[in-house]
Amino acid sequence: MTGASKSRPFHLVEIVDKKFYYGGQAVIEGVMMRGRGSVSIAVRRPDGEIVVRHEPLSGFFTGRLRQIPLVRGPIVLIETFVLGVRALLYSASVAFEEEQEVTPTMLWGMAAVGIIFALGLFLALPLLIVHYLDPYMSDVVSNVADGFIRLVIFLIYLRVVTLIPDIRRVWAYHGAEHKTINAYEAGEPLEVDRIRNYSTAHTRCGTGFILIVLVIAIIAHAFLGRPDWWLRFLERLAILPVIGALSYEMIRFSAANIKNSLVRLTIKPGLLLQSMTTREPDDSQLEVAISALRRVLDADLKSAVELAEEAAPVTGMADGSGGVHQ
């Protein structure tokens, strides 16, 4: 999947080897991986068995809008949130051996709670704190202080949740996900022995993305003025999709230009911050991450082969027996 083979038809090579950024998310006792058109969730049951759930992605998450700069950022954010909540609920049911189907009510209920919590902690609380300091600051200083307070709250939040043993295990699966993706992108076979020594940090990590969002927000909010605190809340909420879109494009740019020394310097803080959200995984956790990635890779290869076979008569690549040149 990582290199073009001269023995394969050109249209198959184009489909399979076209640059695509695989990625995922750590869940409870497992890892979710996102492929071109599907998602897989691998979870280790209490008896040690690895259970893999695989399903196609909605057309909204795979359509042409996802290819348009600045538009694709909000789409990816929505996808990440929805798939993440579903994956967490499913992993909990497997890890704790609960026979419970993830219903739309549960999904959207969890989503609503998560959104309210995040808006309250990272948007409303900093504004309330700054509100009581406003008499001593100018408009610009007030807005910049709001941004720095938000950043501090985020760092404290990460530090506090890391003290929870169950979260530390999730961080280890996060490290397993990064190691597996790093090894795959380096062309390594998906084997524990070949993946073990790779880094737990990755340039496209969500932790780094959030840091970029927080930094851009400080700049964007600095010149918004100082209306009542609730109007400031609505202003920040309104431009959040724009900030997210810009941040996503920066993440993609850095991933595509990682060899540039200036780019590597700018992403260094995000890589360092990942030391708080990743831990060194054991071999059993790497096995789970490998299982999840293999499943979406298999699905993508199967889809590519099917498309190639359909295109062969049209492109003139069929041989005299009606087969496809290999």
N, C-alpha and C positions, 0 to 999 in steps of 0.2 A: 504493500500500500504506500510505501514511502518513496519508491523510485520507479521510473519508467522503464519498462522492459521492451527491447526492440522486437521481441517475438510476439508481442501482443498487438492487436489492431489499434490504429491511432485513436479511434473514437473511444475505445475502452481506456486507454492510457489517459486521455484528456479528462474523462469523467472521474476516474479513480484517483489520479495524481494531482488534480487541480487543488490548489492550496485551500485547505479548510482548517479552521482552528477548533480542534476537539477540546472539550473542557467538561467540567462537572462540578459536583458539590459533595461534601461529606454529609452523611446522614447518620442516624442512630445505628451503630454496628454495621455501617455499610457506606457505599459510594454510589452516586448517580453520575452517569456519563451521558452527554448529549452528542448525538451524531448528526449527519446531514439531514435526515428525515425521520429520526426516531430517537427515543431515549430509553436507557436501561438503568435499572436500580438493582445492585447486587447487595444482599444483606446476609450476614452470617447468623444462622439460628442458634439457640442455646445448645443444641446437640452437635454443633460444629459444621453442619451442612450449609453450603452457600446457595441461597435461593436468588435467582435472577428473574426479574420482571422486565419485559420488553414491550414497548408499544409505540405506534407511529405518532408523530407530532401533528398538531393541527396545521392546516394550510396557512393560517394567519402567521404562524411562526416560521414558515419555510417559503413564503411567497416572495414576489419581487420587491415588496416594500423593505424587506430585510437587507436588500442590497443597496439601498439609497442612503448615502451619508447623511447624518444628523437625524434622519427618520428612523433608521435601524436601531439607534441607541435606545429610545423609549420602548420599542418593541422587544428588544432583548431584555430590558429591565422587567417588563411585564412577564415575559416568558420565564425568566429566572425566578421571579417571585412565585408565580403559579406552580411551576414544576417543582420548585423547592419545597413549598408547603405540602404538595401531594406526595413527594418523595419522603418527607419527614414522617407524615402520617402512616404511609405504607411501611416504612422501615420500623416504626414503633410497633406496628401490629405483628411484624415478623419477629423482631428481636424479643418481644415480650410474649410471643405466642398467643396473641389475641386474634380470634377469628372475627375481624371487624372490617367491613368494606368501607373504603373512603367515599362518602357520599358528597354531593355538591354542597349540602348544607354545612357539613363539617369543614370542607375546603374553604368556602367563603367566610365561614365563621372564624376560622383560624387566621385567614387573610385580614379580616377586619380588625381582629385583636392586635395582630402584628403591626398594621398600619397605624392604628391609634396609639399604640405604645411608642413606636418610633417617632411619630410626629410630636407626641408629648415630651419625650425625653430629649430629642435632638433638635427640636425646633421651638416649641413653646417654652420649655424650661430656660434655655439660654436667654430668650427675650425677656422673660420675667426677671431674671437676675439682673440683666442690663437695665431694665426699667427703673430699678431702685438706685442705680448708679448714674443715670442720665444727667442729673443736675450738675455733676462734676465733669462732664465730657461734652465735646463737640459732636456734631452729627456723624462725621466720618469716624472719629474715634469710637463712638458708641457702636456703630455698625461693625467695625473691625473687632472690637472687644466681644461683641456677640459671636462672631465667627471663631475667635480663639477659645471662648468659653465652650462652644459646641465641640471643638476639637478636643479640649481637655476632658469633657464629659465622655466623649467616645473612647478615649484612651483609658479612662477610669473604668468604663463599662467593660472593655475587653479584659482588663486586669482582674476585675471582680469575677466575671463569668469563668475565667481560667482557673479559679480556685475550686470550681465544682468538679468532682472526679468524673462524672459522666461527660461533661463538656471537654475535659482533657482527652477522653477517648475519641470524641468527635474530632478534636484537633489532630489526633494521630491519624485518623482516616483521611483528614484533609491533607496531611503530609503524604499519605499513600497515594492519594489522587494526583498530587503534584509530581511526585517521583515517577509515577506511571506515565503521565503526559510528557514529562521531560524526556524520559527514555524513548518513548514512541517518536517524539519529534526529532530525536537524535538518530533514529534509524535502528534502535536496538530491538531485538526480539522481546516479546512480552513474557519474560521469565523472571522469577524472583531474583535469581542470582545476578542477572544483568541489570536489574532496576535498583537494587538495594543501595548502591552508592551514589545515586543521583540526588540532587538537592531537593529539599522540601519547599523551596521558594520557587515561584513562577511569575513571569512578567504580567500575565493576564489574570492574576488572582483578584477576586472580589474585594479583598482587604485593601489592596493597592488602589482599586477603583474608588472605594469609599474615601480614601485619603485624598485622591485627586478631586473628588466632588467637594470635600470640605475646604480644600485650598482655593478652588475656583470660586466657591460660594463667598469666601472672605472678600475676594476682589470684586465680585459682582454686586455684593450687598453694600459695599463701602459707600457708594454714591447714591443710594436710594432715598436718602433723607431720613427724617425721624418723625413719622406720624405716630398716632396712638399705637400701642403695642400690638393690638389685634389686627390693625391694618398692616403692620410690618409682618405679622404672621402670614396674612393672606398674600402679600407681595412675594415673600419667600416661597410660599407654596406654589404660586403661579409660575415662577421662573425655574422651579426645580426641574421640570422636564428638559428645559433648555440646557441647564447645567449638566444634567445627566447625559444628554446627547453629546455635548462637547467633551465630557470626560470619557465617554465610550470611544469617541474618535481618537482621543489621545492614547488610550490603551491600545487600540488597533495600530496606530502609528508607531508606538514604541515597540510592539511585537514584531512589526515588519522591518524595523530598523534597529534591531537590538545590537547589531555589531557596531553601530555608531557610538563613539566614546561619550559624546555629549548626551545622547539618549540614555545610555547606561548610567550616567551620573544623575540624570533627573529622576530615574525610577528607583534609585538606590534607597530613598526613604521608605518607599512602598515595600521593597524587598525586606528591609530591616523590620518593618512593622509586622511582617508575616511571621516573625519569630514568636509573636504573641498568639497567633491563630493556627499555627501548625506545630506538630510534635513529631519526633522520630517514630515511624510506625514499625511494628514487628512484621515478620514474614507472613503471618496469617492475615494481617490487614492489607498487605500488598497483594495477596492472592485475591482478595475481594475486589480491589480496584482493578486488577487485571481482568477479572471475570466481567466486570461492567464494561470496560473498554472493548474487550474482544467481541462482546455481543453487538455493539453498535458498528464496529468495523466489519463484522460478518454481514450485517444487514446492508451496509453501504456497498460492500463488494458485490453482494447478490443483486442489488438494484442496478449497479453499474453493468454487470454482465447481462442482465435482462434488457437494459436499454441498448447495449451494444449489439445483442442478437437481433433486436427489432430494427436497428438502424443498418445492419449489414447489407440487406438487399438494396437499400436505397443508396448507400454510399459506394456500392460496387465492391465491397470487401468480401462478398461471398465467393467461395470457391466453386468448382464445377459440381461438387456433390451436394451443394446447398449448405455447407458448413461455413464456419468463420475461420479465417486464417489465424493460426496461433504461432 
